[in-house]
């Protein structure tokens, strides 16, 4: 099973991704986690990505696509994967289609976790307080920018999958268990 999971910051995407990897014995491919690893190891890529991430802006498509191309061909992906945080721009989505076609891999499901913007702001403020020292980009001003970037760059990607009739939208304003159940019901 191969999935794409969409949701703005604070939508509970990480929690649901974890549920899916356990349930289907697949791996999570989070471009955000991969980038944070690069920053931690102080690689050249990490060094150039850090300031962009700290602002809540998007790292360039070329870097992201090269990263995904390498990751998706690793053997632990053979049983399936969840793309989390990718594709985030229309260009990334189009590039992904080409890559998957070359590798003869199909996406089984595209899932969007939808959350009302006011609730998101409430959740991210809470997360910002809890995570103060963990993530540089988890303070509320930057999280707000990430939501703006999400609406501007990532909503068109969601429309792209909607037009292809591949999109399933889940109401994220329910309990974690109910969101999980709704996701499992559509799979
Ligand atoms: P979120 O908590 O919003 O899901 P992520 O952990 O996925 O955030 O990403 C953190 C940051 O890493 C983003 O704000 C962005 O700077 C960068 N990033 C992650 N994935 C991508 C991507 N596919 N394209 C561009 N930038 C990305």
py3Dmol code that shows the C-alpha trace and the ligand (Angstrom):
import py3Dmol

protein = """\
ATOM      1  CA  UNK A   1       0.000   0.000   0.000  1.00  0.00           C
ATOM      2  CA  UNK A   2       1.326   3.434  -0.942  1.00  0.00           C
ATOM      3  CA  UNK A   3      -0.274   6.581   0.442  1.00  0.00           C
ATOM      4  CA  UNK A   4       0.029  10.299   0.285  1.00  0.00           C
ATOM      5  CA  UNK A   5      -1.080  12.104   3.425  1.00  0.00           C
ATOM      6  CA  UNK A   6      -2.015  15.786   3.400  1.00  0.00           C
ATOM      7  CA  UNK A   7      -2.806  18.056   6.276  1.00  0.00           C
ATOM      8  CA  UNK A   8      -1.791  21.518   7.403  1.00  0.00           C
ATOM      9  CA  UNK A   9       0.542  21.915  10.392  1.00  0.00           C
ATOM     10  CA  UNK A  10      -1.414  20.918  13.473  1.00  0.00           C
ATOM     11  CA  UNK A  11      -3.867  18.604  11.680  1.00  0.00           C
ATOM     12  CA  UNK A  12      -2.641  15.468  13.422  1.00  0.00           C
ATOM     13  CA  UNK A  13      -0.900  14.072  10.373  1.00  0.00           C
ATOM     14  CA  UNK A  14       2.002  12.594  12.352  1.00  0.00           C
ATOM     15  CA  UNK A  15      -0.313  10.661  14.656  1.00  0.00           C
ATOM     16  CA  UNK A  16      -2.289   9.190  11.783  1.00  0.00           C
ATOM     17  CA  UNK A  17       0.841   8.364   9.802  1.00  0.00           C
ATOM     18  CA  UNK A  18       2.089   6.339  12.765  1.00  0.00           C
ATOM     19  CA  UNK A  19      -1.205   4.457  12.913  1.00  0.00           C
ATOM     20  CA  UNK A  20      -0.963   3.596   9.213  1.00  0.00           C
ATOM     21  CA  UNK A  21       2.654   2.401   9.304  1.00  0.00           C
ATOM     22  CA  UNK A  22       1.867   0.060  12.195  1.00  0.00           C
ATOM     23  CA  UNK A  23      -1.299  -1.219  10.607  1.00  0.00           C
ATOM     24  CA  UNK A  24       0.115  -1.878   7.141  1.00  0.00           C
ATOM     25  CA  UNK A  25       3.758  -2.518   8.021  1.00  0.00           C
ATOM     26  CA  UNK A  26       4.947   0.231   5.720  1.00  0.00           C
ATOM     27  CA  UNK A  27       7.420   3.079   6.123  1.00  0.00           C
ATOM     28  CA  UNK A  28       6.818   6.782   6.611  1.00  0.00           C
ATOM     29  CA  UNK A  29       8.671   9.100   4.293  1.00  0.00           C
ATOM     30  CA  UNK A  30       8.570  12.522   5.895  1.00  0.00           C
ATOM     31  CA  UNK A  31      10.499  15.155   3.981  1.00  0.00           C
ATOM     32  CA  UNK A  32      10.347  17.360   7.103  1.00  0.00           C
ATOM     33  CA  UNK A  33      12.056  14.632   9.194  1.00  0.00           C
ATOM     34  CA  UNK A  34      14.611  13.997   6.460  1.00  0.00           C
ATOM     35  CA  UNK A  35      15.443  17.684   6.299  1.00  0.00           C
ATOM     36  CA  UNK A  36      15.718  17.937  10.082  1.00  0.00           C
ATOM     37  CA  UNK A  37      18.188  15.005   9.996  1.00  0.00           C
ATOM     38  CA  UNK A  38      20.250  16.887   7.409  1.00  0.00           C
ATOM     39  CA  UNK A  39      20.225  19.994   9.596  1.00  0.00           C
ATOM     40  CA  UNK A  40      21.283  17.944  12.632  1.00  0.00           C
ATOM     41  CA  UNK A  41      24.196  16.330  10.782  1.00  0.00           C
ATOM     42  CA  UNK A  42      25.224  19.764   9.447  1.00  0.00           C
ATOM     43  CA  UNK A  43      25.461  18.503   5.882  1.00  0.00           C
ATOM     44  CA  UNK A  44      25.677  21.047   3.055  1.00  0.00           C
ATOM     45  CA  UNK A  45      22.040  20.380   2.290  1.00  0.00           C
ATOM     46  CA  UNK A  46      21.143  20.860   5.950  1.00  0.00           C
ATOM     47  CA  UNK A  47      23.047  24.099   6.132  1.00  0.00           C
ATOM     48  CA  UNK A  48      21.258  25.578   3.141  1.00  0.00           C
ATOM     49  CA  UNK A  49      17.841  24.298   4.257  1.00  0.00           C
ATOM     50  CA  UNK A  50      18.019  25.491   7.854  1.00  0.00           C
ATOM     51  CA  UNK A  51      17.233  29.181   7.428  1.00  0.00           C
ATOM     52  CA  UNK A  52      14.432  28.407   4.980  1.00  0.00           C
ATOM     53  CA  UNK A  53      12.848  25.962   7.425  1.00  0.00           C
ATOM     54  CA  UNK A  54      13.281  28.353  10.321  1.00  0.00           C
ATOM     55  CA  UNK A  55      11.198  30.885   8.417  1.00  0.00           C
ATOM     56  CA  UNK A  56       8.540  28.310   7.585  1.00  0.00           C
ATOM     57  CA  UNK A  57       9.150  28.681   3.854  1.00  0.00           C
ATOM     58  CA  UNK A  58       9.596  25.815   1.409  1.00  0.00           C
ATOM     59  CA  UNK A  59      12.927  24.248   0.510  1.00  0.00           C
ATOM     60  CA  UNK A  60      13.525  24.209  -3.263  1.00  0.00           C
ATOM     61  CA  UNK A  61      11.768  21.571  -5.324  1.00  0.00           C
ATOM     62  CA  UNK A  62      15.056  20.280  -6.793  1.00  0.00           C
ATOM     63  CA  UNK A  63      16.463  19.391  -3.389  1.00  0.00           C
ATOM     64  CA  UNK A  64      13.250  17.746  -2.247  1.00  0.00           C
ATOM     65  CA  UNK A  65      12.760  15.744  -5.411  1.00  0.00           C
ATOM     66  CA  UNK A  66      16.354  14.450  -5.374  1.00  0.00           C
ATOM     67  CA  UNK A  67      15.858  13.397  -1.760  1.00  0.00           C
ATOM     68  CA  UNK A  68      12.595  11.571  -2.492  1.00  0.00           C
ATOM     69  CA  UNK A  69      13.987   9.900  -5.583  1.00  0.00           C
ATOM     70  CA  UNK A  70      16.743   8.323  -3.545  1.00  0.00           C
ATOM     71  CA  UNK A  71      14.543   7.435  -0.564  1.00  0.00           C
ATOM     72  CA  UNK A  72      11.724   5.814  -2.490  1.00  0.00           C
ATOM     73  CA  UNK A  73      14.104   3.335  -4.134  1.00  0.00           C
ATOM     74  CA  UNK A  74      15.432   2.000  -0.838  1.00  0.00           C
ATOM     75  CA  UNK A  75      14.486  -1.598  -0.111  1.00  0.00           C
ATOM     76  CA  UNK A  76      12.454  -0.817   3.017  1.00  0.00           C
ATOM     77  CA  UNK A  77       9.894   0.854   0.738  1.00  0.00           C
ATOM     78  CA  UNK A  78       9.115  -2.399  -1.054  1.00  0.00           C
ATOM     79  CA  UNK A  79       6.142  -3.166   1.163  1.00  0.00           C
ATOM     80  CA  UNK A  80       4.747   0.332   0.815  1.00  0.00           C
ATOM     81  CA  UNK A  81       5.143   3.865   2.097  1.00  0.00           C
ATOM     82  CA  UNK A  82       3.360   6.965   3.274  1.00  0.00           C
ATOM     83  CA  UNK A  83       4.468  10.245   1.818  1.00  0.00           C
ATOM     84  CA  UNK A  84       4.135  12.798   4.587  1.00  0.00           C
ATOM     85  CA  UNK A  85       4.808  16.438   3.762  1.00  0.00           C
ATOM     86  CA  UNK A  86       5.427  15.685   0.096  1.00  0.00           C
ATOM     87  CA  UNK A  87       4.406  16.662  -2.561  1.00  0.00           C
ATOM     88  CA  UNK A  88       3.928  20.214  -1.311  1.00  0.00           C
ATOM     89  CA  UNK A  89       3.972  22.120  -4.584  1.00  0.00           C
ATOM     90  CA  UNK A  90       2.360  21.409  -7.948  1.00  0.00           C
ATOM     91  CA  UNK A  91       5.786  20.979  -9.478  1.00  0.00           C
ATOM     92  CA  UNK A  92       6.670  18.349  -6.862  1.00  0.00           C
ATOM     93  CA  UNK A  93       3.415  16.498  -7.650  1.00  0.00           C
ATOM     94  CA  UNK A  94       4.141  16.456 -11.372  1.00  0.00           C
ATOM     95  CA  UNK A  95       7.729  15.329 -10.777  1.00  0.00           C
ATOM     96  CA  UNK A  96       6.460  12.602  -8.451  1.00  0.00           C
ATOM     97  CA  UNK A  97       4.115  11.290 -11.141  1.00  0.00           C
ATOM     98  CA  UNK A  98       7.046  10.952 -13.542  1.00  0.00           C
ATOM     99  CA  UNK A  99       9.213   9.270 -10.943  1.00  0.00           C
ATOM    100  CA  UNK A 100       6.521   6.768  -9.981  1.00  0.00           C
ATOM    101  CA  UNK A 101       5.856   5.988 -13.616  1.00  0.00           C
ATOM    102  CA  UNK A 102       9.548   5.269 -14.208  1.00  0.00           C
ATOM    103  CA  UNK A 103       9.684   3.040 -11.137  1.00  0.00           C
ATOM    104  CA  UNK A 104       6.328   1.404 -11.946  1.00  0.00           C
ATOM    105  CA  UNK A 105       4.947   2.280  -8.534  1.00  0.00           C
ATOM    106  CA  UNK A 106       1.317   3.261  -7.950  1.00  0.00           C
ATOM    107  CA  UNK A 107      -0.212   5.425  -5.244  1.00  0.00           C
ATOM    108  CA  UNK A 108      -3.217   3.630  -3.775  1.00  0.00           C
ATOM    109  CA  UNK A 109      -4.717   6.487  -1.848  1.00  0.00           C
ATOM    110  CA  UNK A 110      -4.391  10.207  -1.308  1.00  0.00           C
ATOM    111  CA  UNK A 111      -5.769  11.276   2.059  1.00  0.00           C
ATOM    112  CA  UNK A 112      -6.390  14.839   3.175  1.00  0.00           C
ATOM    113  CA  UNK A 113      -6.985  15.572   6.848  1.00  0.00           C
ATOM    114  CA  UNK A 114      -9.028  18.757   6.877  1.00  0.00           C
ATOM    115  CA  UNK A 115      -9.131  21.110   9.851  1.00  0.00           C
ATOM    116  CA  UNK A 116     -10.793  24.491  10.306  1.00  0.00           C
ATOM    117  CA  UNK A 117      -8.232  27.303  10.386  1.00  0.00           C
ATOM    118  CA  UNK A 118      -9.208  28.692  13.831  1.00  0.00           C
ATOM    119  CA  UNK A 119      -8.824  25.283  15.408  1.00  0.00           C
ATOM    120  CA  UNK A 120      -5.450  24.929  13.713  1.00  0.00           C
ATOM    121  CA  UNK A 121      -4.212  28.184  15.170  1.00  0.00           C
ATOM    122  CA  UNK A 122      -5.364  27.053  18.597  1.00  0.00           C
ATOM    123  CA  UNK A 123      -3.589  23.713  18.245  1.00  0.00           C
ATOM    124  CA  UNK A 124      -0.365  25.173  16.924  1.00  0.00           C
ATOM    125  CA  UNK A 125      -0.172  27.749  19.697  1.00  0.00           C
ATOM    126  CA  UNK A 126      -0.490  24.899  22.161  1.00  0.00           C
ATOM    127  CA  UNK A 127       2.129  22.840  20.352  1.00  0.00           C
ATOM    128  CA  UNK A 128       4.444  25.854  20.210  1.00  0.00           C
ATOM    129  CA  UNK A 129       4.256  26.176  23.995  1.00  0.00           C
ATOM    130  CA  UNK A 130       4.886  22.472  24.554  1.00  0.00           C
ATOM    131  CA  UNK A 131       7.703  22.176  22.048  1.00  0.00           C
ATOM    132  CA  UNK A 132       9.513  25.398  22.733  1.00  0.00           C
ATOM    133  CA  UNK A 133      13.018  23.974  22.587  1.00  0.00           C
ATOM    134  CA  UNK A 134      12.402  21.102  20.188  1.00  0.00           C
ATOM    135  CA  UNK A 135      11.700  22.658  16.821  1.00  0.00           C
ATOM    136  CA  UNK A 136      12.876  26.090  15.736  1.00  0.00           C
ATOM    137  CA  UNK A 137       9.921  26.392  13.377  1.00  0.00           C
ATOM    138  CA  UNK A 138       7.258  25.592  15.983  1.00  0.00           C
ATOM    139  CA  UNK A 139       6.645  29.057  17.362  1.00  0.00           C
ATOM    140  CA  UNK A 140       3.317  30.582  16.565  1.00  0.00           C
ATOM    141  CA  UNK A 141       4.416  33.365  14.172  1.00  0.00           C
ATOM    142  CA  UNK A 142       6.303  30.878  12.020  1.00  0.00           C
ATOM    143  CA  UNK A 143       3.565  28.301  12.246  1.00  0.00           C
ATOM    144  CA  UNK A 144       1.188  30.945  10.941  1.00  0.00           C
ATOM    145  CA  UNK A 145       3.499  31.478   8.010  1.00  0.00           C
ATOM    146  CA  UNK A 146       3.552  27.731   7.426  1.00  0.00           C
ATOM    147  CA  UNK A 147      -0.241  27.738   7.236  1.00  0.00           C
ATOM    148  CA  UNK A 148      -0.126  30.593   4.720  1.00  0.00           C
ATOM    149  CA  UNK A 149       2.450  28.688   2.669  1.00  0.00           C
ATOM    150  CA  UNK A 150       0.296  25.575   2.931  1.00  0.00           C
ATOM    151  CA  UNK A 151      -2.736  27.410   1.562  1.00  0.00           C
ATOM    152  CA  UNK A 152      -0.789  29.071  -1.232  1.00  0.00           C
ATOM    153  CA  UNK A 153       1.452  26.226  -2.419  1.00  0.00           C
ATOM    154  CA  UNK A 154      -0.094  23.021  -1.149  1.00  0.00           C
ATOM    155  CA  UNK A 155      -3.832  23.566  -1.614  1.00  0.00           C
ATOM    156  CA  UNK A 156      -3.303  23.558  -5.412  1.00  0.00           C
ATOM    157  CA  UNK A 157      -1.698  20.118  -5.039  1.00  0.00           C
ATOM    158  CA  UNK A 158      -4.791  18.901  -3.209  1.00  0.00           C
ATOM    159  CA  UNK A 159      -6.944  20.244  -6.050  1.00  0.00           C
ATOM    160  CA  UNK A 160      -4.673  18.415  -8.474  1.00  0.00           C
ATOM    161  CA  UNK A 161      -5.469  15.063  -6.818  1.00  0.00           C
ATOM    162  CA  UNK A 162      -9.117  16.041  -6.472  1.00  0.00           C
ATOM    163  CA  UNK A 163      -9.338  16.611 -10.218  1.00  0.00           C
ATOM    164  CA  UNK A 164      -7.709  13.242 -10.806  1.00  0.00           C
ATOM    165  CA  UNK A 165     -10.436  11.746  -8.546  1.00  0.00           C
ATOM    166  CA  UNK A 166      -7.809  10.304  -6.236  1.00  0.00           C
ATOM    167  CA  UNK A 167      -8.517  12.403  -3.160  1.00  0.00           C
ATOM    168  CA  UNK A 168     -10.239  11.305   0.035  1.00  0.00           C
ATOM    169  CA  UNK A 169     -10.973  14.053   2.541  1.00  0.00           C
ATOM    170  CA  UNK A 170     -11.258  13.225   6.233  1.00  0.00           C
ATOM    171  CA  UNK A 171     -12.681  15.496   8.914  1.00  0.00           C
ATOM    172  CA  UNK A 172      -9.730  16.179  11.236  1.00  0.00           C
ATOM    173  CA  UNK A 173     -11.852  17.936  13.860  1.00  0.00           C
ATOM    174  CA  UNK A 174     -12.766  14.726  15.640  1.00  0.00           C
ATOM    175  CA  UNK A 175     -11.035  12.542  18.198  1.00  0.00           C
ATOM    176  CA  UNK A 176      -7.802  10.847  17.116  1.00  0.00           C
ATOM    177  CA  UNK A 177      -9.584   7.477  17.198  1.00  0.00           C
ATOM    178  CA  UNK A 178     -12.441   8.689  15.023  1.00  0.00           C
ATOM    179  CA  UNK A 179     -10.058  10.206  12.466  1.00  0.00           C
ATOM    180  CA  UNK A 180      -8.142   6.885  12.367  1.00  0.00           C
ATOM    181  CA  UNK A 181     -11.405   5.001  11.902  1.00  0.00           C
ATOM    182  CA  UNK A 182     -12.511   7.271   9.056  1.00  0.00           C
ATOM    183  CA  UNK A 183      -9.163   6.782   7.337  1.00  0.00           C
ATOM    184  CA  UNK A 184      -9.323   2.994   7.693  1.00  0.00           C
ATOM    185  CA  UNK A 185     -12.906   2.994   6.383  1.00  0.00           C
ATOM    186  CA  UNK A 186     -11.911   4.528   3.071  1.00  0.00           C
ATOM    187  CA  UNK A 187      -8.911   2.225   2.527  1.00  0.00           C
TER     188      UNK A 187
END
"""
ligand_1 = """\
27
LIG
P 4.613 20.140 9.111
O 4.726 20.118 10.583
O 3.978 21.355 8.557
O 4.042 18.888 8.556
P 7.197 19.311 8.068
O 7.835 18.666 9.233
O 6.618 18.440 7.034
O 6.101 20.338 8.581
O 8.240 20.306 7.339
C 9.023 21.240 8.048
C 9.683 22.203 7.070
O 10.529 21.477 6.169
C 8.715 22.960 6.150
O 8.216 24.122 6.762
C 9.622 23.273 4.955
O 10.499 24.328 5.218
C 10.458 21.999 4.856
N 9.840 20.986 3.949
C 9.362 19.769 4.322
N 8.863 19.105 3.279
C 9.006 19.910 2.211
C 8.662 19.814 0.830
N 8.051 18.725 0.327
N 8.974 20.852 0.016
C 9.584 21.949 0.491
N 9.919 22.121 1.763
C 9.644 21.125 2.639
"""
view = py3Dmol.view(width=600, height=400)
view.addModel(protein, "pdb")
view.setStyle({"model": 0}, {"cartoon": {"style": "trace"}})
view.addModel(ligand_1, "xyz")
view.setStyle({"model": 1}, {"stick": {}})
view.zoomTo()
view.show()
